[in-house]
Amino acid sequence: MNIKPTSIIFIAIPLLLAAFTHLWNPVGFPDIFYDEGIYMTRAMHVISGEGPQTGYFHDHPFFGQLFLAGTLSLTGYPNSLNPTADANSVQMLYLVPRVLMGILAVVDTFLIYKISERRYSKNVALMASVLFAVMPITWFTRRILLDSILLPFLLSSILFAVYAKDYQNKKLLVMLSGIFFGITLFTKETMFTMIPLVAILVFQNTKNRKMLGMWFIPVILIPLIWLIQSIQTDQFHYWVNDILIQVHRQNNNFVNILENFFNFDPVLLILGLAGVSYTVLKRDSMILLWFVPSLVFLLSMGYVQYFYWIPLLPILSIAAAKFIMDITAKTKEDVRHKIPYVIITCIGIFGLTMTSFLITSNVSGQYDAAAYVLQNVHNRNISSDKNNTTIVSSAVYSWIFTYVYHMTDVLPDYRTLLFHPMPTNHVLLVADLHFKSNLNSGKQLQDLYNNTIMIKKFKGGVLDADLGKYPFTNMAANYEGSEIEIRQSK
């Protein structure tokens, strides 16, 4: 099969852009979000041979930590980094998984291109993949989150469903689509909203109900591993309870995360919503089934975060690209072939410039804070010694102290104090803004803060940015690393 040079250029452009925007300075921007520490804790739990489930909390399936642990272990992580008690070593501990997220984002860009090319055209594919590669809001995928991990599996499932239309070996593509979607659900159960999309794509492209039934087999069986594991370990009641807790968590207000999206990236939001609205007239089932069920779910669920937009970023890019290409197709014939490339170039330059302002910054004081703790706490290897110092912090730091430096008397998270007493007489508290935002969770945390004195304070680069100016409005979601107090017992 002959591959045209133009085809190689078309796909190389977004991939090179994505490699820059998602792999440049991964530890400088964004800061380390609380949930990233949670998922790194779980991955290190697996790497240490302690199994996929940490404790009794079943908020999500455990493929995310299995994937992280498996890929990180291939590099000999963390011992291959030869960590020492300095900020550079702490940065390296986050650099490796952040680079992995960047690589996944490049894969996402490739899959978006291929889905769009197969479903629409090369021009739509080029624009959609460029939008995803360069627009500022796609920095969300730089974080170590389940949504970042599941996205290439979701896109792969969609791609195989789309490709099943013209291939003779439809069974293989349908099974691959089902397997990848099963893995998607095994990563985050909320992705059930995508079932109508992929199932209808499979049926449309095979015209065979048996094929659709075959697709559902791995989609059902793979996520069932999570349920079966909870039954085998006699934790099914915890599993049910934690699922209900997740559903009924406090509402962060969908309007709020929509407003955040607009502040972070008004261009992609407006173009994407215009594209979705346009496809209502065109009755494009793929775009509507990808966007609408997920949007309804976000509107109805009890708890939403700004990064829940990650699975919708590809379809907003595709919808925007399809809309723009169809509009330009109605222009005069003598300029019709040039306008798409002019628009792609303009949007690419704009997005790349805005994103560059973000990814070239250094916003976090968290690495210096962790290094300070490493250098100033010297516990004996007796965790029950009351003369030891208990380190209290969020999971952003605790997994480093516990799994990499093997320090004793480290709480897995400051919320542990809401259920268990302090194990020693002395305490060193890492009080970042996430901790302070949870002070009202219980008197134990308030007493902890009030009974300690600040001995050191670290600040991040977010404080130097004008958060009211675009694209630095994105810095508003990077507050946790902007101010960290190190406090000790009075």
C-alpha positions in Angstrom: 0.0 0.0 0.0 1.4 3.3 -1.1 1.3 6.1 1.5 1.2 9.6 0.1 3.7 12.1 1.5 0.9 14.5 2.2 -0.8 11.9 4.4 2.4 11.6 6.5 2.7 15.4 6.8 -1.0 15.6 7.8 -0.6 13.2 10.7 2.9 14.4 11.6 1.9 18.0 12.3 -0.6 17.3 15.1 1.6 14.6 16.6 4.6 17.0 16.8 2.5 19.7 18.3 1.0 17.3 20.8 4.5 16.1 21.8 5.5 19.6 22.6 2.4 20.8 24.4 2.0 17.6 26.5 5.6 16.7 27.2 7.3 20.0 27.7 8.1 20.8 31.3 5.7 18.2 32.8 6.7 19.0 36.4 6.6 22.7 36.1 3.0 22.9 35.0 0.5 22.0 36.3 0.9 21.8 40.0 0.3 18.4 41.7 -3.4 18.0 42.3 -4.6 16.1 45.4 -6.1 13.2 43.3 -2.7 12.6 41.6 -1.3 11.8 45.0 -4.1 9.3 45.6 -3.5 7.5 42.3 0.3 7.4 42.8 -0.3 6.0 46.3 -2.4 3.2 44.8 0.1 2.5 42.1 3.0 2.3 44.6 0.8 0.0 46.7 0.7 -2.4 43.7 4.4 -2.0 42.9 5.2 -2.9 46.6 3.3 -6.2 46.1 0.4 -5.2 48.4 -2.3 -5.8 45.8 -4.6 -3.6 43.7 -7.0 -2.6 46.5 -5.8 -0.1 49.2 -7.8 -0.5 52.4 -11.6 -0.6 52.3 -12.3 2.3 50.0 -13.9 1.4 46.7 -14.4 4.7 44.9 -13.3 3.5 41.5 -12.2 0.2 39.8 -8.5 -0.5 40.1 -7.3 -0.8 36.5 -5.8 2.8 36.8 -3.3 1.7 39.5 -2.6 -1.5 37.7 -1.8 0.4 34.5 0.4 2.9 36.3 2.2 0.3 38.4 2.8 -1.9 35.3 4.2 0.8 33.1 6.2 2.4 35.9 7.7 -0.9 36.8 9.0 -1.4 33.3 11.5 1.5 34.1 12.5 0.1 37.4 10.7 2.9 39.1 11.3 4.3 41.7 14.7 2.7 42.5 16.1 3.4 39.0 15.9 7.1 39.8 18.3 6.7 42.8 16.3 9.2 44.8 18.0 11.5 47.3 16.5 13.9 49.8 16.3 17.0 47.5 13.8 18.8 45.4 15.2 17.5 42.1 14.7 13.9 43.2 11.1 14.6 44.2 10.5 16.2 40.8 11.9 13.1 39.1 9.4 11.0 41.1 6.6 12.9 39.5 8.3 13.5 36.1 8.1 9.8 35.1 4.4 9.4 35.5 3.7 12.8 34.1 5.7 11.9 31.0 3.6 8.8 30.7 0.5 11.0 30.7 2.1 13.1 28.0 2.7 10.1 25.9 -0.9 9.0 26.3 -2.0 12.4 25.1 0.1 12.1 22.0 -1.6 8.7 21.4 -5.0 10.4 22.0 -4.1 12.9 19.3 -3.3 10.1 16.8 -6.5 8.3 17.6 -8.6 11.5 17.2 -7.0 12.0 13.8 -7.8 8.4 12.6 -11.4 8.5 13.9 -12.0 11.8 12.2 -10.3 10.7 9.0 -12.3 7.5 8.8 -15.6 9.1 9.7 -15.3 12.4 7.8 -12.2 13.6 5.9 -8.5 14.3 6.2 -9.1 18.0 6.6 -11.5 17.4 9.5 -9.0 15.0 11.0 -6.1 17.5 10.7 -8.1 20.3 12.3 -9.6 18.2 15.1 -6.2 16.7 16.1 -4.6 20.1 15.9 -7.3 21.6 18.2 -6.8 18.8 20.7 -3.0 19.1 20.5 -2.7 22.9 21.1 -5.7 24.3 22.8 -5.0 25.4 26.3 -7.6 23.4 28.1 -6.1 20.1 27.0 -3.5 20.7 29.7 -5.9 18.7 31.9 -4.5 15.5 30.4 -1.1 16.3 31.8 -2.3 15.3 35.3 -2.0 11.8 36.6 -5.8 11.1 36.6 -8.0 8.2 35.7 -9.6 10.3 33.0 -6.2 10.8 31.3 -5.5 7.1 31.6 -8.8 5.9 30.2 -9.0 8.3 27.2 -6.8 6.3 24.8 -8.7 3.1 25.6 -12.0 4.8 25.0 -10.8 6.3 21.7 -9.4 2.9 20.6 -12.8 1.4 21.3 -14.4 4.0 19.1 -11.8 3.7 16.4 -12.3 -0.1 16.0 -16.0 0.4 16.0 -15.7 3.0 13.2 -13.3 0.8 11.2 -15.5 -2.2 11.4 -17.6 -0.8 8.6 -15.4 -1.7 5.6 -13.2 -4.5 7.0 -13.9 -8.2 6.3 -12.7 -9.4 9.7 -15.4 -7.5 11.5 -15.4 -9.9 14.5 -11.9 -9.1 15.4 -12.5 -5.3 15.3 -15.7 -5.7 17.3 -14.0 -7.8 19.9 -11.1 -5.3 20.2 -13.6 -2.5 20.5 -15.4 -4.4 23.3 -12.1 -5.2 25.1 -10.9 -1.6 25.0 -14.3 -0.4 26.2 -14.3 -3.0 29.0 -10.9 -1.6 30.1 -12.4 1.9 30.0 -15.1 0.9 32.4 -12.6 -1.0 34.5 -10.7 2.3 34.9 -13.7 4.5 35.7 -17.2 3.3 36.1 -18.8 6.6 35.1 -17.8 5.9 31.5 -21.0 3.8 31.1 -22.4 7.0 29.5 -20.4 6.1 26.4 -22.0 2.7 26.0 -24.8 4.0 23.6 -22.2 5.7 21.4 -19.9 2.7 20.8 -22.8 0.1 20.8 -24.7 2.1 18.1 -21.4 2.6 16.1 -20.8 -1.2 16.2 -24.4 -1.9 15.1 -24.4 0.7 12.4 -21.1 -0.6 10.9 -21.9 -4.3 11.1 -25.7 -4.4 10.7 -25.5 -7.5 12.9 -27.1 -8.0 16.3 -24.9 -11.0 17.1 -21.9 -8.8 16.6 -23.4 -6.3 19.0 -24.0 -9.1 21.5 -20.4 -10.2 21.1 -19.2 -6.6 21.8 -21.1 -6.6 25.1 -19.3 -9.7 26.4 -16.0 -8.1 27.3 -17.8 -4.8 28.1 -19.6 -6.7 30.9 -17.0 -9.2 32.0 -13.9 -7.0 32.4 -15.5 -4.5 34.8 -17.0 -7.4 36.8 -13.5 -8.2 38.0 -13.9 -5.2 40.4 -17.1 -6.5 41.9 -15.8 -10.1 42.1 -12.7 -8.9 43.9 -14.8 -7.2 46.5 -16.8 -10.3 47.1 -13.7 -12.6 47.3 -12.1 -10.3 49.9 -15.4 -10.0 51.9 -15.7 -6.3 51.1 -18.9 -6.3 49.0 -20.8 -4.2 51.6 -18.0 -1.6 51.5 -18.2 -1.7 47.7 -21.9 -0.9 47.7 -21.6 1.8 50.4 -18.7 3.5 48.6 -20.5 3.6 45.3 -23.5 5.2 47.0 -21.2 7.7 48.7 -19.6 8.6 45.3 -23.1 9.2 43.8 -24.3 11.4 46.6 -21.1 13.5 47.2 -21.6 17.3 47.4 -22.4 19.0 44.2 -19.7 21.3 42.8 -22.3 22.8 40.5 -22.2 22.0 36.8 -22.7 25.7 36.0 -19.5 26.3 37.9 -17.4 23.8 35.8 -19.0 25.1 32.6 -17.9 28.6 33.7 -14.4 27.3 34.4 -14.2 25.8 31.0 -15.2 29.1 29.4 -12.5 30.9 31.5 -9.9 28.3 30.7 -10.6 28.0 26.9 -13.4 30.1 25.5 -12.4 29.4 21.9 -12.7 25.6 22.1 -15.9 25.8 24.1 -17.6 28.1 21.7 -16.4 26.3 18.6 -17.2 22.9 20.1 -20.7 23.8 21.2 -21.4 25.5 17.8 -20.2 22.2 16.2 -22.5 20.1 18.4 -25.4 22.4 17.7 -24.7 22.2 14.0 -24.7 18.4 14.1 -28.2 18.4 15.6 -29.3 19.8 12.2 -27.1 17.2 10.4 -28.2 14.4 12.7 -24.7 13.2 13.2 -25.2 10.3 15.6 -21.5 9.9 16.6 -21.1 13.5 17.8 -24.5 13.6 19.5 -24.2 10.3 21.3 -20.7 11.1 22.4 -21.6 14.5 23.9 -25.2 14.5 25.0 -25.4 11.5 27.4 -22.2 12.6 29.1 -23.4 16.1 29.4 -26.7 14.9 30.9 -24.8 12.8 33.4 -22.6 15.7 34.5 -25.8 17.7 35.0 -27.4 15.1 37.1 -24.6 13.6 39.1 -23.9 14.8 42.7 -20.2 15.6 42.3 -18.3 17.1 39.4 -14.8 18.3 38.8 -13.4 20.5 36.0 -11.3 17.6 34.7 -14.4 15.5 34.1 -14.4 17.3 30.7 -11.4 15.2 29.6 -13.5 12.5 27.8 -15.4 15.2 26.0 -12.4 17.2 24.8 -11.9 15.0 21.7 -15.5 15.3 20.5 -15.6 19.0 21.1 -12.5 19.2 18.9 -14.1 16.9 16.2 -17.4 18.8 16.3 -15.6 22.1 15.9 -13.5 20.8 13.1 -16.5 19.4 11.2 -18.5 22.6 11.6 -15.6 24.8 10.3 -14.9 22.5 7.4 -18.5 22.4 6.3 -18.8 26.2 6.5 -15.7 26.8 4.5 -16.9 24.3 1.9 -19.6 26.8 1.0 -17.1 29.5 0.0 -16.1 30.5 -3.5 -14.5 27.7 -5.4 -11.2 29.6 -6.1 -10.4 29.9 -2.4 -12.3 26.9 -1.1 -9.2 24.6 -1.0 -7.0 27.2 0.7 -9.3 28.5 3.5 -9.2 25.3 5.6 -5.4 25.4 5.8 -5.4 29.1 6.6 -7.9 28.5 9.5 -6.0 25.5 10.8 -2.8 27.5 10.7 -4.3 30.4 12.5 -6.0 28.3 15.2 -2.8 26.2 15.6 -0.6 29.3 16.1 -3.2 30.9 18.5 -3.5 27.7 20.6 0.2 26.9 20.6 1.0 30.5 21.7 -1.6 30.5 24.6 -0.6 27.0 25.7 3.1 27.9 25.6 2.5 30.6 28.2 1.2 27.9 30.6 3.6 25.0 30.0 6.7 27.1 30.2 5.8 28.3 33.7 6.8 26.8 37.1 3.8 27.0 39.4 4.5 24.7 42.3 6.3 24.9 45.6 5.4 21.3 46.4 8.7 19.8 45.5 10.7 22.1 47.8 8.2 21.4 50.6 8.6 17.6 50.3 12.4 17.9 50.2 12.3 20.1 53.3 10.4 17.3 55.2 12.8 14.7 53.9 15.8 16.7 55.1 14.4 17.6 58.5 12.6 14.6 59.9 14.8 11.7 61.1 12.6 9.0 62.7 13.9 5.8 64.2 12.8 2.6 62.5 10.3 2.0 65.3 6.8 3.2 64.2 5.4 2.8 67.7 8.0 5.0 69.4 6.1 8.0 70.9 9.2 10.1 70.5 9.1 9.8 66.8 7.5 12.6 64.6 4.3 11.8 62.8 4.2 13.3 59.3 0.8 14.6 58.4 0.1 15.6 54.8 -2.1 14.9 51.8 -1.4 11.9 49.6 0.5 14.3 47.3 3.5 13.9 49.7 2.8 10.9 51.8 3.4 8.2 49.2 6.8 9.6 48.6 7.7 9.5 52.3 6.3 6.0 52.7 7.0 4.0 49.5 10.2 5.7 48.2 12.0 6.9 51.4 10.5 4.3 53.7 10.0 6.8 56.5 8.1 5.7 59.6 5.0 7.2 61.2 3.6 8.7 58.0 -0.1 9.1 57.8 -1.5 8.1 54.3 -3.6 11.2 54.3 -4.5 14.0 56.8 -8.1 12.7 56.8 -6.8 9.7 58.7 -7.0 11.8 61.8 -10.8 12.0 61.5 -10.9 8.3 62.3 -7.7 7.4 64.2 -5.7 9.1 67.0 -2.2 10.5 66.4 0.3 7.7 66.8 3.2 9.8 68.3 3.6 12.8 70.6 5.2 15.0 67.9 3.9 16.1 64.5 5.1 17.7 61.3 2.3 19.0 59.3 2.4 19.9 55.5 -0.5 22.3 55.3 -1.2 23.2 51.7 -4.3 25.0 50.5 -6.1 21.7 49.9 -5.6 20.9 53.6 -6.8 24.3 54.6 -9.9 24.0 52.4 -10.8 20.8 54.5 -10.4 22.3 57.9 -14.1 22.3 58.5 -14.3 18.5 57.9 -13.6 17.9 61.6 -12.4 19.3 64.8 -9.4 17.0 64.7 -8.0 18.9 61.7 -8.7 22.3 63.2 -7.0 21.3 66.5 -4.0 19.9 64.5 -3.6 23.2 62.7 -4.1 25.4 65.8 -1.7 23.3 68.0 1.2 23.6 65.5 3.4 26.6 64.6 4.7 27.4 61.1 8.5 26.8 60.7 8.7 27.2 56.9 6.6 28.4 54.0 6.9 27.7 50.3 5.3 29.5 47.5 4.6 28.6 43.9 4.6 30.7 40.7 0.9 30.9 40.5 1.0 33.9 42.9 3.0 35.8 40.3 0.4 35.3 37.5 -2.5 37.6 36.8 -5.4 35.1 37.1 -7.8 37.5 35.5 -6.0 37.5 32.1 -6.4 34.7 29.6 -4.7 32.2 29.3 -3.5 32.6 32.9 -7.1 32.1 34.0 -6.0 28.4 33.8 -3.8 29.0 36.8 -6.9 29.1 39.0 -6.9 25.3 38.9 -3.3 25.2 40.1 -3.7 26.7 43.5 -2.7 23.7 45.7 1.0 24.2 45.0 1.0 28.0 45.4 1.3 28.1 49.2 2.5 25.4 51.5 3.2 25.8 55.2 5.4 23.4 57.2 4.2 23.3 60.8 5.4 21.4 63.9 4.1 20.8 67.3 4.2 23.7 69.8 
